């Protein structure tokens, strides 16, 4: 899962919210230039 930020309104959302819409665009303002802020990684820590 990745976090994106809109190039116009600056709101952040994840790729699950993007999947709702056709194409890649901001779910708030419809702008199509998005920046990937960070990737969410799931860490698995083994208990010894
Ligand atoms: Zn936007």
mmCIF file of the protein (N, C-alpha, C, O) and its ligand, coordinates in Angstrom:
data_MODEL
# 
_entry.id   MODEL 
# 
loop_
_entity.id 
_entity.type 
_entity.pdbx_number_of_molecules 
1 polymer     1 
2 non-polymer 1 
# 
_entity_poly.entity_id                      1 
_entity_poly.type                           'polypeptide(L)' 
_entity_poly.nstd_linkage                   no 
_entity_poly.nstd_monomer                   no 
_entity_poly.pdbx_seq_one_letter_code       
;(UNK)(UNK)(UNK)(UNK)(UNK)(UNK)(UNK)(UNK)(UNK)(UNK)(UNK)(UNK)(UNK)(UNK)(UNK)(UNK)
(UNK)(UNK)(UNK)(UNK)(UNK)(UNK)(UNK)(UNK)(UNK)(UNK)(UNK)(UNK)(UNK)(UNK)(UNK)(UNK)
(UNK)(UNK)(UNK)(UNK)(UNK)(UNK)(UNK)(UNK)(UNK)(UNK)(UNK)(UNK)(UNK)(UNK)(UNK)(UNK)
;
_entity_poly.pdbx_seq_one_letter_code_can   XXXXXXXXXXXXXXXXXXXXXXXXXXXXXXXXXXXXXXXXXXXXXXXX 
_entity_poly.pdbx_strand_id                 A 
# 
loop_
_entity_poly_seq.entity_id 
_entity_poly_seq.num 
_entity_poly_seq.mon_id 
_entity_poly_seq.hetero 
1 1  UNK n 
1 2  UNK n 
1 3  UNK n 
1 4  UNK n 
1 5  UNK n 
1 6  UNK n 
1 7  UNK n 
1 8  UNK n 
1 9  UNK n 
1 10 UNK n 
1 11 UNK n 
1 12 UNK n 
1 13 UNK n 
1 14 UNK n 
1 15 UNK n 
1 16 UNK n 
1 17 UNK n 
1 18 UNK n 
1 19 UNK n 
1 20 UNK n 
1 21 UNK n 
1 22 UNK n 
1 23 UNK n 
1 24 UNK n 
1 25 UNK n 
1 26 UNK n 
1 27 UNK n 
1 28 UNK n 
1 29 UNK n 
1 30 UNK n 
1 31 UNK n 
1 32 UNK n 
1 33 UNK n 
1 34 UNK n 
1 35 UNK n 
1 36 UNK n 
1 37 UNK n 
1 38 UNK n 
1 39 UNK n 
1 40 UNK n 
1 41 UNK n 
1 42 UNK n 
1 43 UNK n 
1 44 UNK n 
1 45 UNK n 
1 46 UNK n 
1 47 UNK n 
1 48 UNK n 
# 
loop_
_struct_asym.id 
_struct_asym.entity_id 
A 1 
B 2 
# 
loop_
_chem_comp.id 
_chem_comp.type 
_chem_comp.mon_nstd_flag 
UNK 'L-peptide linking' . 
ZN  non-polymer         . 
# 
_pdbx_entity_nonpoly.entity_id   2 
_pdbx_entity_nonpoly.name        ? 
_pdbx_entity_nonpoly.comp_id     ZN 
# 
_pdbx_nonpoly_scheme.asym_id         B 
_pdbx_nonpoly_scheme.entity_id       2 
_pdbx_nonpoly_scheme.mon_id          ZN 
_pdbx_nonpoly_scheme.ndb_seq_num     1 
_pdbx_nonpoly_scheme.pdb_seq_num     101 
_pdbx_nonpoly_scheme.auth_seq_num    101 
_pdbx_nonpoly_scheme.pdb_mon_id      ZN 
_pdbx_nonpoly_scheme.auth_mon_id     ZN 
_pdbx_nonpoly_scheme.pdb_strand_id   A 
_pdbx_nonpoly_scheme.pdb_ins_code    . 
# 
loop_
_atom_site.group_PDB 
_atom_site.id 
_atom_site.type_symbol 
_atom_site.label_atom_id 
_atom_site.label_alt_id 
_atom_site.label_comp_id 
_atom_site.label_asym_id 
_atom_site.label_entity_id 
_atom_site.label_seq_id 
_atom_site.pdbx_PDB_ins_code 
_atom_site.Cartn_x 
_atom_site.Cartn_y 
_atom_site.Cartn_z 
_atom_site.occupancy 
_atom_site.B_iso_or_equiv 
_atom_site.pdbx_formal_charge 
_atom_site.auth_seq_id 
_atom_site.auth_comp_id 
_atom_site.auth_asym_id 
_atom_site.auth_atom_id 
_atom_site.pdbx_PDB_model_num 
ATOM   1   N  N  . UNK A 1 1  ? 0.849   -1.199  0.000   1.00 0.00 ? 1   UNK A N  1 
ATOM   2   C  CA . UNK A 1 1  ? 0.000   0.000   0.000   1.00 0.00 ? 1   UNK A CA 1 
ATOM   3   C  C  . UNK A 1 1  ? 0.881   1.245   0.000   1.00 0.00 ? 1   UNK A C  1 
ATOM   4   O  O  . UNK A 1 1  ? 1.872   1.300   0.729   1.00 0.00 ? 1   UNK A O  1 
ATOM   5   N  N  . UNK A 1 2  ? 0.536   2.230   -0.798  1.00 0.00 ? 2   UNK A N  1 
ATOM   6   C  CA . UNK A 1 2  ? 1.329   3.457   -0.903  1.00 0.00 ? 2   UNK A CA 1 
ATOM   7   C  C  . UNK A 1 2  ? 0.467   4.669   -0.542  1.00 0.00 ? 2   UNK A C  1 
ATOM   8   O  O  . UNK A 1 2  ? -0.758  4.650   -0.660  1.00 0.00 ? 2   UNK A O  1 
ATOM   9   N  N  . UNK A 1 3  ? 1.147   5.707   -0.103  1.00 0.00 ? 3   UNK A N  1 
ATOM   10  C  CA . UNK A 1 3  ? 0.467   6.960   0.215   1.00 0.00 ? 3   UNK A CA 1 
ATOM   11  C  C  . UNK A 1 3  ? 0.778   7.979   -0.880  1.00 0.00 ? 3   UNK A C  1 
ATOM   12  O  O  . UNK A 1 3  ? 1.934   8.145   -1.270  1.00 0.00 ? 3   UNK A O  1 
ATOM   13  N  N  . UNK A 1 4  ? -0.245  8.650   -1.365  1.00 0.00 ? 4   UNK A N  1 
ATOM   14  C  CA . UNK A 1 4  ? -0.072  9.657   -2.395  1.00 0.00 ? 4   UNK A CA 1 
ATOM   15  C  C  . UNK A 1 4  ? -0.508  11.014  -1.885  1.00 0.00 ? 4   UNK A C  1 
ATOM   16  O  O  . UNK A 1 4  ? -1.347  11.123  -0.992  1.00 0.00 ? 4   UNK A O  1 
ATOM   17  N  N  . UNK A 1 5  ? 0.084   12.058  -2.475  1.00 0.00 ? 5   UNK A N  1 
ATOM   18  C  CA . UNK A 1 5  ? -0.352  13.412  -2.167  1.00 0.00 ? 5   UNK A CA 1 
ATOM   19  C  C  . UNK A 1 5  ? -0.698  14.122  -3.472  1.00 0.00 ? 5   UNK A C  1 
ATOM   20  O  O  . UNK A 1 5  ? 0.027   14.030  -4.463  1.00 0.00 ? 5   UNK A O  1 
ATOM   21  N  N  . UNK A 1 6  ? -1.786  14.809  -3.447  1.00 0.00 ? 6   UNK A N  1 
ATOM   22  C  CA . UNK A 1 6  ? -2.247  15.541  -4.613  1.00 0.00 ? 6   UNK A CA 1 
ATOM   23  C  C  . UNK A 1 6  ? -1.330  16.723  -4.904  1.00 0.00 ? 6   UNK A C  1 
ATOM   24  O  O  . UNK A 1 6  ? -0.889  17.410  -3.983  1.00 0.00 ? 6   UNK A O  1 
ATOM   25  N  N  . UNK A 1 7  ? -1.040  16.962  -6.185  1.00 0.00 ? 7   UNK A N  1 
ATOM   26  C  CA . UNK A 1 7  ? -0.193  18.072  -6.579  1.00 0.00 ? 7   UNK A CA 1 
ATOM   27  C  C  . UNK A 1 7  ? -0.881  19.414  -6.508  1.00 0.00 ? 7   UNK A C  1 
ATOM   28  O  O  . UNK A 1 7  ? -0.211  20.442  -6.604  1.00 0.00 ? 7   UNK A O  1 
ATOM   29  N  N  . UNK A 1 8  ? -2.175  19.447  -6.345  1.00 0.00 ? 8   UNK A N  1 
ATOM   30  C  CA . UNK A 1 8  ? -2.889  20.722  -6.298  1.00 0.00 ? 8   UNK A CA 1 
ATOM   31  C  C  . UNK A 1 8  ? -3.426  21.044  -4.905  1.00 0.00 ? 8   UNK A C  1 
ATOM   32  O  O  . UNK A 1 8  ? -3.109  22.093  -4.343  1.00 0.00 ? 8   UNK A O  1 
ATOM   33  N  N  . UNK A 1 9  ? -4.245  20.137  -4.343  1.00 0.00 ? 9   UNK A N  1 
ATOM   34  C  CA . UNK A 1 9  ? -4.864  20.462  -3.054  1.00 0.00 ? 9   UNK A CA 1 
ATOM   35  C  C  . UNK A 1 9  ? -4.029  19.966  -1.879  1.00 0.00 ? 9   UNK A C  1 
ATOM   36  O  O  . UNK A 1 9  ? -4.265  20.366  -0.739  1.00 0.00 ? 9   UNK A O  1 
ATOM   37  N  N  . UNK A 1 10 ? -3.041  19.085  -2.151  1.00 0.00 ? 10  UNK A N  1 
ATOM   38  C  CA . UNK A 1 10 ? -2.119  18.667  -1.113  1.00 0.00 ? 10  UNK A CA 1 
ATOM   39  C  C  . UNK A 1 10 ? -2.663  17.633  -0.146  1.00 0.00 ? 10  UNK A C  1 
ATOM   40  O  O  . UNK A 1 10 ? -2.014  17.321  0.852   1.00 0.00 ? 10  UNK A O  1 
ATOM   41  N  N  . UNK A 1 11 ? -3.855  17.090  -0.425  1.00 0.00 ? 11  UNK A N  1 
ATOM   42  C  CA . UNK A 1 11 ? -4.403  16.079  0.468   1.00 0.00 ? 11  UNK A CA 1 
ATOM   43  C  C  . UNK A 1 11 ? -3.743  14.734  0.222   1.00 0.00 ? 11  UNK A C  1 
ATOM   44  O  O  . UNK A 1 11 ? -3.303  14.423  -0.885  1.00 0.00 ? 11  UNK A O  1 
ATOM   45  N  N  . UNK A 1 12 ? -3.688  13.948  1.283   1.00 0.00 ? 12  UNK A N  1 
ATOM   46  C  CA . UNK A 1 12 ? -3.058  12.641  1.182   1.00 0.00 ? 12  UNK A CA 1 
ATOM   47  C  C  . UNK A 1 12 ? -4.103  11.546  1.240   1.00 0.00 ? 12  UNK A C  1 
ATOM   48  O  O  . UNK A 1 12 ? -5.115  11.644  1.933   1.00 0.00 ? 12  UNK A O  1 
ATOM   49  N  N  . UNK A 1 13 ? -3.818  10.505  0.488   1.00 0.00 ? 13  UNK A N  1 
ATOM   50  C  CA . UNK A 1 13 ? -4.738  9.374   0.443   1.00 0.00 ? 13  UNK A CA 1 
ATOM   51  C  C  . UNK A 1 13 ? -3.950  8.159   0.019   1.00 0.00 ? 13  UNK A C  1 
ATOM   52  O  O  . UNK A 1 13 ? -2.844  8.286   -0.508  1.00 0.00 ? 13  UNK A O  1 
ATOM   53  N  N  . UNK A 1 14 ? -4.504  6.984   0.243   1.00 0.00 ? 14  UNK A N  1 
ATOM   54  C  CA . UNK A 1 14 ? -3.774  5.779   -0.127  1.00 0.00 ? 14  UNK A CA 1 
ATOM   55  C  C  . UNK A 1 14 ? -4.338  5.170   -1.412  1.00 0.00 ? 14  UNK A C  1 
ATOM   56  O  O  . UNK A 1 14 ? -5.337  5.637   -1.959  1.00 0.00 ? 14  UNK A O  1 
ATOM   57  N  N  . UNK A 1 15 ? -3.674  4.123   -1.870  1.00 0.00 ? 15  UNK A N  1 
ATOM   58  C  CA . UNK A 1 15 ? -4.050  3.579   -3.166  1.00 0.00 ? 15  UNK A CA 1 
ATOM   59  C  C  . UNK A 1 15 ? -5.378  2.833   -3.157  1.00 0.00 ? 15  UNK A C  1 
ATOM   60  O  O  . UNK A 1 15 ? -5.930  2.533   -4.215  1.00 0.00 ? 15  UNK A O  1 
ATOM   61  N  N  . UNK A 1 16 ? -5.889  2.537   -1.978  1.00 0.00 ? 16  UNK A N  1 
ATOM   62  C  CA . UNK A 1 16 ? -7.225  1.945   -1.927  1.00 0.00 ? 16  UNK A CA 1 
ATOM   63  C  C  . UNK A 1 16 ? -8.280  2.971   -2.303  1.00 0.00 ? 16  UNK A C  1 
ATOM   64  O  O  . UNK A 1 16 ? -9.291  2.638   -2.920  1.00 0.00 ? 16  UNK A O  1 
ATOM   65  N  N  . UNK A 1 17 ? -8.038  4.220   -1.929  1.00 0.00 ? 17  UNK A N  1 
ATOM   66  C  CA . UNK A 1 17 ? -8.960  5.290   -2.314  1.00 0.00 ? 17  UNK A CA 1 
ATOM   67  C  C  . UNK A 1 17 ? -8.864  5.581   -3.805  1.00 0.00 ? 17  UNK A C  1 
ATOM   68  O  O  . UNK A 1 17 ? -9.847  5.977   -4.431  1.00 0.00 ? 17  UNK A O  1 
ATOM   69  N  N  . UNK A 1 18 ? -7.673  5.385   -4.373  1.00 0.00 ? 18  UNK A N  1 
ATOM   70  C  CA . UNK A 1 18 ? -7.494  5.580   -5.808  1.00 0.00 ? 18  UNK A CA 1 
ATOM   71  C  C  . UNK A 1 18 ? -8.232  4.524   -6.606  1.00 0.00 ? 18  UNK A C  1 
ATOM   72  O  O  . UNK A 1 18 ? -8.694  4.785   -7.717  1.00 0.00 ? 18  UNK A O  1 
ATOM   73  N  N  . UNK A 1 19 ? -8.340  3.342   -6.045  1.00 0.00 ? 19  UNK A N  1 
ATOM   74  C  CA . UNK A 1 19 ? -8.937  2.215   -6.765  1.00 0.00 ? 19  UNK A CA 1 
ATOM   75  C  C  . UNK A 1 19 ? -10.445 2.423   -6.998  1.00 0.00 ? 19  UNK A C  1 
ATOM   76  O  O  . UNK A 1 19 ? -11.025 1.838   -7.912  1.00 0.00 ? 19  UNK A O  1 
ATOM   77  N  N  . UNK A 1 20 ? -11.053 3.245   -6.178  1.00 0.00 ? 20  UNK A N  1 
ATOM   78  C  CA . UNK A 1 20 ? -12.475 3.512   -6.312  1.00 0.00 ? 20  UNK A CA 1 
ATOM   79  C  C  . UNK A 1 20 ? -12.763 4.275   -7.605  1.00 0.00 ? 20  UNK A C  1 
ATOM   80  O  O  . UNK A 1 20 ? -13.803 4.088   -8.237  1.00 0.00 ? 20  UNK A O  1 
ATOM   81  N  N  . UNK A 1 21 ? -11.812 5.144   -7.985  1.00 0.00 ? 21  UNK A N  1 
ATOM   82  C  CA . UNK A 1 21 ? -12.009 6.032   -9.122  1.00 0.00 ? 21  UNK A CA 1 
ATOM   83  C  C  . UNK A 1 21 ? -11.446 5.421   -10.393 1.00 0.00 ? 21  UNK A C  1 
ATOM   84  O  O  . UNK A 1 21 ? -10.505 4.629   -10.332 1.00 0.00 ? 21  UNK A O  1 
ATOM   85  N  N  . UNK A 1 22 ? -12.008 5.777   -11.551 1.00 0.00 ? 22  UNK A N  1 
ATOM   86  C  CA . UNK A 1 22 ? -11.404 5.349   -12.818 1.00 0.00 ? 22  UNK A CA 1 
ATOM   87  C  C  . UNK A 1 22 ? -10.182 6.195   -13.130 1.00 0.00 ? 22  UNK A C  1 
ATOM   88  O  O  . UNK A 1 22 ? -10.270 7.423   -13.167 1.00 0.00 ? 22  UNK A O  1 
ATOM   89  N  N  . UNK A 1 23 ? -9.043  5.553   -13.356 1.00 0.00 ? 23  UNK A N  1 
ATOM   90  C  CA . UNK A 1 23 ? -7.816  6.286   -13.618 1.00 0.00 ? 23  UNK A CA 1 
ATOM   91  C  C  . UNK A 1 23 ? -7.196  6.761   -12.323 1.00 0.00 ? 23  UNK A C  1 
ATOM   92  O  O  . UNK A 1 23 ? -7.760  6.578   -11.245 1.00 0.00 ? 23  UNK A O  1 
ATOM   93  N  N  . UNK A 1 24 ? -6.029  7.375   -12.439 1.00 0.00 ? 24  UNK A N  1 
ATOM   94  C  CA . UNK A 1 24 ? -5.344  7.859   -11.246 1.00 0.00 ? 24  UNK A CA 1 
ATOM   95  C  C  . UNK A 1 24 ? -5.547  9.356   -11.140 1.00 0.00 ? 24  UNK A C  1 
ATOM   96  O  O  . UNK A 1 24 ? -5.001  10.129  -11.928 1.00 0.00 ? 24  UNK A O  1 
ATOM   97  N  N  . UNK A 1 25 ? -6.333  9.754   -10.164 1.00 0.00 ? 25  UNK A N  1 
ATOM   98  C  CA . UNK A 1 25 ? -6.546  11.168  -9.914  1.00 0.00 ? 25  UNK A CA 1 
ATOM   99  C  C  . UNK A 1 25 ? -6.963  11.390  -8.471  1.00 0.00 ? 25  UNK A C  1 
ATOM   100 O  O  . UNK A 1 25 ? -7.400  10.465  -7.786  1.00 0.00 ? 25  UNK A O  1 
ATOM   101 N  N  . UNK A 1 26 ? -6.822  12.626  -8.019  1.00 0.00 ? 26  UNK A N  1 
ATOM   102 C  CA . UNK A 1 26 ? -7.166  12.977  -6.652  1.00 0.00 ? 26  UNK A CA 1 
ATOM   103 C  C  . UNK A 1 26 ? -8.660  12.758  -6.397  1.00 0.00 ? 26  UNK A C  1 
ATOM   104 O  O  . UNK A 1 26 ? -9.494  13.242  -7.162  1.00 0.00 ? 26  UNK A O  1 
ATOM   105 N  N  . UNK A 1 27 ? -8.999  12.032  -5.330  1.00 0.00 ? 27  UNK A N  1 
ATOM   106 C  CA . UNK A 1 27 ? -10.415 11.815  -5.017  1.00 0.00 ? 27  UNK A CA 1 
ATOM   107 C  C  . UNK A 1 27 ? -11.104 13.067  -4.484  1.00 0.00 ? 27  UNK A C  1 
ATOM   108 O  O  . UNK A 1 27 ? -12.331 13.101  -4.384  1.00 0.00 ? 27  UNK A O  1 
ATOM   109 N  N  . UNK A 1 28 ? -10.337 14.087  -4.144  1.00 0.00 ? 28  UNK A N  1 
ATOM   110 C  CA . UNK A 1 28 ? -10.929 15.307  -3.590  1.00 0.00 ? 28  UNK A CA 1 
ATOM   111 C  C  . UNK A 1 28 ? -11.181 16.366  -4.650  1.00 0.00 ? 28  UNK A C  1 
ATOM   112 O  O  . UNK A 1 28 ? -12.256 16.966  -4.687  1.00 0.00 ? 28  UNK A O  1 
ATOM   113 N  N  . UNK A 1 29 ? -10.187 16.602  -5.523  1.00 0.00 ? 29  UNK A N  1 
ATOM   114 C  CA . UNK A 1 29 ? -10.337 17.687  -6.496  1.00 0.00 ? 29  UNK A CA 1 
ATOM   115 C  C  . UNK A 1 29 ? -10.237 17.208  -7.939  1.00 0.00 ? 29  UNK A C  1 
ATOM   116 O  O  . UNK A 1 29 ? -10.498 17.980  -8.862  1.00 0.00 ? 29  UNK A O  1 
ATOM   117 N  N  . UNK A 1 30 ? -9.861  15.935  -8.153  1.00 0.00 ? 30  UNK A N  1 
ATOM   118 C  CA . UNK A 1 30 ? -9.820  15.404  -9.508  1.00 0.00 ? 30  UNK A CA 1 
ATOM   119 C  C  . UNK A 1 30 ? -8.536  15.683  -10.255 1.00 0.00 ? 30  UNK A C  1 
ATOM   120 O  O  . UNK A 1 30 ? -8.434  15.352  -11.437 1.00 0.00 ? 30  UNK A O  1 
ATOM   121 N  N  . UNK A 1 31 ? -7.561  16.275  -9.612  1.00 0.00 ? 31  UNK A N  1 
ATOM   122 C  CA . UNK A 1 31 ? -6.280  16.576  -10.243 1.00 0.00 ? 31  UNK A CA 1 
ATOM   123 C  C  . UNK A 1 31 ? -5.531  15.274  -10.522 1.00 0.00 ? 31  UNK A C  1 
ATOM   124 O  O  . UNK A 1 31 ? -5.590  14.334  -9.731  1.00 0.00 ? 31  UNK A O  1 
ATOM   125 N  N  . UNK A 1 32 ? -4.830  15.228  -11.647 1.00 0.00 ? 32  UNK A N  1 
ATOM   126 C  CA . UNK A 1 32 ? -4.243  13.953  -12.058 1.00 0.00 ? 32  UNK A CA 1 
ATOM   127 C  C  . UNK A 1 32 ? -2.750  13.853  -11.803 1.00 0.00 ? 32  UNK A C  1 
ATOM   128 O  O  . UNK A 1 32 ? -2.138  12.843  -12.152 1.00 0.00 ? 32  UNK A O  1 
ATOM   129 N  N  . UNK A 1 33 ? -2.151  14.864  -11.209 1.00 0.00 ? 33  UNK A N  1 
ATOM   130 C  CA . UNK A 1 33 ? -0.729  14.759  -10.870 1.00 0.00 ? 33  UNK A CA 1 
ATOM   131 C  C  . UNK A 1 33 ? -0.602  14.499  -9.377  1.00 0.00 ? 33  UNK A C  1 
ATOM   132 O  O  . UNK A 1 33 ? -0.962  15.330  -8.543  1.00 0.00 ? 33  UNK A O  1 
ATOM   133 N  N  . UNK A 1 34 ? -0.078  13.314  -9.069  1.00 0.00 ? 34  UNK A N  1 
ATOM   134 C  CA . UNK A 1 34 ? 0.026   12.887  -7.677  1.00 0.00 ? 34  UNK A CA 1 
ATOM   135 C  C  . UNK A 1 34 ? 1.467   12.550  -7.358  1.00 0.00 ? 34  UNK A C  1 
ATOM   136 O  O  . UNK A 1 34 ? 2.211   12.087  -8.222  1.00 0.00 ? 34  UNK A O  1 
ATOM   137 N  N  . UNK A 1 35 ? 1.855   12.779  -6.136  1.00 0.00 ? 35  UNK A N  1 
ATOM   138 C  CA . UNK A 1 35 ? 3.182   12.399  -5.682  1.00 0.00 ? 35  UNK A CA 1 
ATOM   139 C  C  . UNK A 1 35 ? 3.066   11.243  -4.714  1.00 0.00 ? 35  UNK A C  1 
ATOM   140 O  O  . UNK A 1 35 ? 2.212   11.233  -3.828  1.00 0.00 ? 35  UNK A O  1 
ATOM   141 N  N  . UNK A 1 36 ? 3.936   10.271  -4.898  1.00 0.00 ? 36  UNK A N  1 
ATOM   142 C  CA . UNK A 1 36 ? 3.950   9.176   -3.943  1.00 0.00 ? 36  UNK A CA 1 
ATOM   143 C  C  . UNK A 1 36 ? 4.759   9.618   -2.721  1.00 0.00 ? 36  UNK A C  1 
ATOM   144 O  O  . UNK A 1 36 ? 5.947   9.923   -2.831  1.00 0.00 ? 36  UNK A O  1 
ATOM   145 N  N  . UNK A 1 37 ? 4.121   9.649   -1.589  1.00 0.00 ? 37  UNK A N  1 
ATOM   146 C  CA . UNK A 1 37 ? 4.771   10.144  -0.378  1.00 0.00 ? 37  UNK A CA 1 
ATOM   147 C  C  . UNK A 1 37 ? 5.628   9.062   0.244   1.00 0.00 ? 37  UNK A C  1 
ATOM   148 O  O  . UNK A 1 37 ? 6.815   9.268   0.497   1.00 0.00 ? 37  UNK A O  1 
ATOM   149 N  N  . UNK A 1 38 ? 5.036   7.926   0.486   1.00 0.00 ? 38  UNK A N  1 
ATOM   150 C  CA . UNK A 1 38 ? 5.798   6.832   1.089   1.00 0.00 ? 38  UNK A CA 1 
ATOM   151 C  C  . UNK A 1 38 ? 5.060   5.518   0.877   1.00 0.00 ? 38  UNK A C  1 
ATOM   152 O  O  . UNK A 1 38 ? 3.860   5.477   0.608   1.00 0.00 ? 38  UNK A O  1 
ATOM   153 N  N  . UNK A 1 39 ? 5.812   4.482   1.007   1.00 0.00 ? 39  UNK A N  1 
ATOM   154 C  CA . UNK A 1 39 ? 5.214   3.160   0.926   1.00 0.00 ? 39  UNK A CA 1 
ATOM   155 C  C  . UNK A 1 39 ? 5.058   2.600   2.321   1.00 0.00 ? 39  UNK A C  1 
ATOM   156 O  O  . UNK A 1 39 ? 5.952   2.687   3.163   1.00 0.00 ? 39  UNK A O  1 
ATOM   157 N  N  . UNK A 1 40 ? 3.926   2.039   2.528   1.00 0.00 ? 40  UNK A N  1 
ATOM   158 C  CA . UNK A 1 40 ? 3.701   1.380   3.812   1.00 0.00 ? 40  UNK A CA 1 
ATOM   159 C  C  . UNK A 1 40 ? 4.261   -0.025  3.753   1.00 0.00 ? 40  UNK A C  1 
ATOM   160 O  O  . UNK A 1 40 ? 3.952   -0.796  2.845   1.00 0.00 ? 40  UNK A O  1 
ATOM   161 N  N  . UNK A 1 41 ? 5.070   -0.340  4.713   1.00 0.00 ? 41  UNK A N  1 
ATOM   162 C  CA . UNK A 1 41 ? 5.606   -1.686  4.749   1.00 0.00 ? 41  UNK A CA 1 
ATOM   163 C  C  . UNK A 1 41 ? 5.149   -2.355  6.033   1.00 0.00 ? 41  UNK A C  1 
ATOM   164 O  O  . UNK A 1 41 ? 5.075   -1.745  7.100   1.00 0.00 ? 41  UNK A O  1 
ATOM   165 N  N  . UNK A 1 42 ? 4.859   -3.587  5.887   1.00 0.00 ? 42  UNK A N  1 
ATOM   166 C  CA . UNK A 1 42 ? 4.450   -4.364  7.050   1.00 0.00 ? 42  UNK A CA 1 
ATOM   167 C  C  . UNK A 1 42 ? 5.656   -5.128  7.566   1.00 0.00 ? 42  UNK A C  1 
ATOM   168 O  O  . UNK A 1 42 ? 6.212   -5.978  6.872   1.00 0.00 ? 42  UNK A O  1 
ATOM   169 N  N  . UNK A 1 43 ? 6.047   -4.821  8.772   1.00 0.00 ? 43  UNK A N  1 
ATOM   170 C  CA . UNK A 1 43 ? 7.198   -5.484  9.354   1.00 0.00 ? 43  UNK A CA 1 
ATOM   171 C  C  . UNK A 1 43 ? 6.736   -6.682  10.176  1.00 0.00 ? 43  UNK A C  1 
ATOM   172 O  O  . UNK A 1 43 ? 5.828   -6.598  11.003  1.00 0.00 ? 43  UNK A O  1 
ATOM   173 N  N  . UNK A 1 44 ? 7.381   -7.758  9.919   1.00 0.00 ? 44  UNK A N  1 
ATOM   174 C  CA . UNK A 1 44 ? 7.085   -8.943  10.715  1.00 0.00 ? 44  UNK A CA 1 
ATOM   175 C  C  . UNK A 1 44 ? 8.261   -9.182  11.656  1.00 0.00 ? 44  UNK A C  1 
ATOM   176 O  O  . UNK A 1 44 ? 9.379   -9.465  11.225  1.00 0.00 ? 44  UNK A O  1 
ATOM   177 N  N  . UNK A 1 45 ? 7.988   -9.066  12.907  1.00 0.00 ? 45  UNK A N  1 
ATOM   178 C  CA . UNK A 1 45 ? 9.039   -9.249  13.909  1.00 0.00 ? 45  UNK A CA 1 
ATOM   179 C  C  . UNK A 1 45 ? 8.832   -10.593 14.577  1.00 0.00 ? 45  UNK A C  1 
ATOM   180 O  O  . UNK A 1 45 ? 7.778   -10.888 15.141  1.00 0.00 ? 45  UNK A O  1 
ATOM   181 N  N  . UNK A 1 46 ? 9.855   -11.372 14.493  1.00 0.00 ? 46  UNK A N  1 
ATOM   182 C  CA . UNK A 1 46 ? 9.777   -12.694 15.108  1.00 0.00 ? 46  UNK A CA 1 
ATOM   183 C  C  . UNK A 1 46 ? 10.176  -12.632 16.573  1.00 0.00 ? 46  UNK A C  1 
ATOM   184 O  O  . UNK A 1 46 ? 11.222  -12.092 16.933  1.00 0.00 ? 46  UNK A O  1 
ATOM   185 N  N  . UNK A 1 47 ? 9.340   -13.184 17.384  1.00 0.00 ? 47  UNK A N  1 
ATOM   186 C  CA . UNK A 1 47 ? 9.677   -13.266 18.798  1.00 0.00 ? 47  UNK A CA 1 
ATOM   187 C  C  . UNK A 1 47 ? 10.507  -14.519 19.040  1.00 0.00 ? 47  UNK A C  1 
ATOM   188 O  O  . UNK A 1 47 ? 10.105  -15.636 18.716  1.00 0.00 ? 47  UNK A O  1 
ATOM   189 N  N  . UNK A 1 48 ? 11.652  -14.295 19.609  1.00 0.00 ? 48  UNK A N  1 
ATOM   190 C  CA . UNK A 1 48 ? 12.554  -15.424 19.847  1.00 0.00 ? 48  UNK A CA 1 
ATOM   191 C  C  . UNK A 1 48 ? 12.250  -16.048 21.210  1.00 0.00 ? 48  UNK A C  1 
ATOM   192 O  O  . UNK A 1 48 ? 12.900  -17.016 21.605  1.00 0.00 ? 48  UNK A O  1 
HETATM 193 ZN ZN . ZN  B 2 .  ? -6.503  17.195  -4.981  1.00 0.00 ? 101 ZN  A ZN 1 
# 
